[in-house]
Structures are given as C-alpha cells and as structure tokens.
C-alpha cells in the first residue's frame, strides 16, 4: 500500500516511532555492520576516551530513523537520498533498560517527479541526536 | 598537525568486489530490528519489482566503512583515528543494494577543512555493480578532534 504523492502535503506527519537500544543491540549491530569500535561495547574504553558511557553507533541511530520513512512508504527503494549529522551521542547504560531513540518525521517540501523531502527529528533523553536529518522519497 | 590539503581530490583504487548475500542482508536487518519483508522475503521483494531481496538504506555503509579504511590508514595522510568521530553521513541512491550484487567502491577525498582546530575530512565513496553501473554514493565527513591537552600533539 504505497503512499501517493497527491495524498501528502507540506506538514504531513509520518507515524512516529520509538526504538529501544541496549548493550545487546549494540553488540549485534557491531557484528552485522563490522564496526567494532570499542566505544560501542566497552565501558572502560569509552570512559577513558572521555565519553559518559558506552554510546550507540551513529549509523545504528541513522538506520533506526530511516525505518520511520521506509515503514511509511513500504518499498525501501523509494528512498533516493538520505543524510544526517551526528550531533549528540546516544548513551546506552548497562542497566538492563538501555536507551530509547524517539523519531518523528514530516513532509517538509514537495519536489518534482513525485518526490518529497522528509525532515526527521531523532531524540534520546530529550536531546537531539541527529541534525539535518533528511530523506528524499519518491512516491507513487 | 593539520592534514595536508594537497590530498583533496585524491582517489584510491577500487575495492575488491563485495558479494552481497541474502543472509548478510537478513543479519543486518535483524540487527536494526527492521521487519520489512523486502529485506528477507524474495517473493515480497519481487512483488515490489526487485529481482531479489534488497538491503536497508544504511547497509551501503558496511562497504563504505571498509573502503574508507584506505583513507583512514593512509600513512601519508597521517590521520589519527583515535581522535576521529563520524560527523555526518549522506547517501544518494540510483537503486537499492540487493542480494547477488558484486559491488566495488572507489573512495576519494573531496575536502579537507580546518574548523576550530579540528580537521574535517569529506570522504566520498562511489559504489558500482559488476557492470560498472552506479548503485549508491556515500559521502561521510570524519572529524579529527584537535589535540586539546598541553604537550599533546
């Protein structure tokens, strides 16, 4: 059930989502992505380099935010551009609960060829963790 | 010591082809908790017009990250990786990565800037398939934080 270009306007909100992140999530993502930087799994190392605790991979947060867009359009191929700035780390404590990334998104501009620009906002603990988070999406 | 701006425009040799497997895509989708059937179910992917399962939009970083190692580990450039953080990341897609692809990445240094004592390096990766057709461009900025303690260089 694809989203049609004529169904959306500037300001149309995409369904918001919350994504839990635990240490186990980060270990699994490290393995799948090949990014084994110890700041994402080794608390001692993270503290030594001046971080408050283990932090999530920026690319993990970017991947979660993308789900708000791909769940909305259905076909991942509809995403023609996607970019983010990593503004603040997602801190993931080893307390059995971890962190949560909250993502909202809305249509910010209507472009030619049935494309729209979607602007995303991702926060964790009330802090914006992504900046300039934008996707260009081709609709039906 | 700031990075040498003469490296701007430098292009590294294309990487050895990376074969994208269905199970690797499944593993990646599971790691990001994404249940979109286009990533795991060939029939669902075909129903969307794809020849095989496709990969999530950020999957190309798996290739881009390996390819960028050529820059990060270039002894002539002399980047101190222990000071490097990922500043931003962009992808521009011609089509999604899909199972069965043999992908090669050509990495270039697009920019080197100095901002508040930090080195900001823009690394572009052009990902092409076995036929040389463009699949996706990855643009990442790497920020090498300045030495901030006395005596540290």
Contacts between the chains, C-beta under 8 A, distances in Angstrom:
chain1	res1	chain2	res2	distance
A	19	B	33	7.0
A	25	B	31	7.8
A	25	B	33	7.7
A	28	B	30	7.4
A	28	B	31	4.7
A	29	B	31	4.7
A	29	B	32	6.9
A	31	B	27	7.7
A	31	B	31	7.1
A	32	B	27	4.9
A	32	B	28	4.7
A	32	B	30	7.3
A	32	B	31	3.6
A	32	B	32	7.9
A	32	B	62	8.0
A	33	B	28	7.1
A	33	B	31	7.1
A	33	B	61	6.9
A	33	B	62	5.6
A	33	B	65	7.3
A	34	B	62	5.9
A	34	B	65	6.5
A	34	B	66	6.8
A	35	B	65	6.2
A	49	B	82	7.5
A	58	B	86	4.9
A	58	B	89	7.2
A	59	B	58	5.8
A	59	B	61	5.2
A	59	B	86	7.4
A	59	B	89	6.9
A	60	B	32	6.8
A	62	B	58	5.4
A	62	B	89	6.2
A	63	B	32	4.2
A	63	B	34	7.5
A	63	B	56	6.3
A	63	B	57	7.8
A	63	B	58	4.3
A	64	B	32	6.4
A	64	B	33	7.6
A	66	B	56	6.8
A	66	B	57	4.9
A	66	B	58	6.0
A	67	B	32	7.3
A	67	B	33	7.9
A	67	B	34	5.5
A	67	B	36	7.9
A	70	B	34	7.5
A	70	B	36	5.9
A	70	B	56	7.3
A	70	B	57	6.9
A	71	B	36	7.2
A	74	B	36	8.0
A	74	B	48	7.5
A	75	B	38	6.6
A	75	B	48	4.6
A	75	B	49	8.0
A	76	B	36	6.4
A	76	B	38	5.6
A	76	B	39	7.5
A	76	B	54	5.6
A	76	B	55	7.9
A	76	B	56	6.3
A	76	B	57	6.1
A	76	B	96	5.7
A	77	B	48	7.0
A	77	B	49	7.9
A	77	B	50	6.9
A	77	B	54	6.3
A	77	B	93	7.8
A	77	B	95	6.5
A	77	B	96	4.7
A	79	B	57	5.0
A	79	B	93	6.6
A	80	B	92	7.2
A	80	B	93	5.5
A	81	B	90	7.2
A	81	B	91	6.8
A	81	B	92	5.0
A	81	B	93	7.1
A	82	B	57	5.3
A	82	B	58	7.6
A	82	B	90	7.1
A	82	B	91	5.1
A	82	B	93	7.9
A	83	B	88	6.8
A	83	B	89	6.6
A	83	B	90	3.3
A	83	B	91	7.0
A	83	B	139	7.8
A	84	B	88	6.3
A	84	B	89	6.0
A	84	B	90	7.9
A	85	B	87	6.8
A	85	B	88	4.0
A	86	B	85	7.4
A	86	B	86	5.6
A	86	B	87	6.4
A	86	B	88	6.3
A	86	B	89	7.6
A	132	B	88	7.2
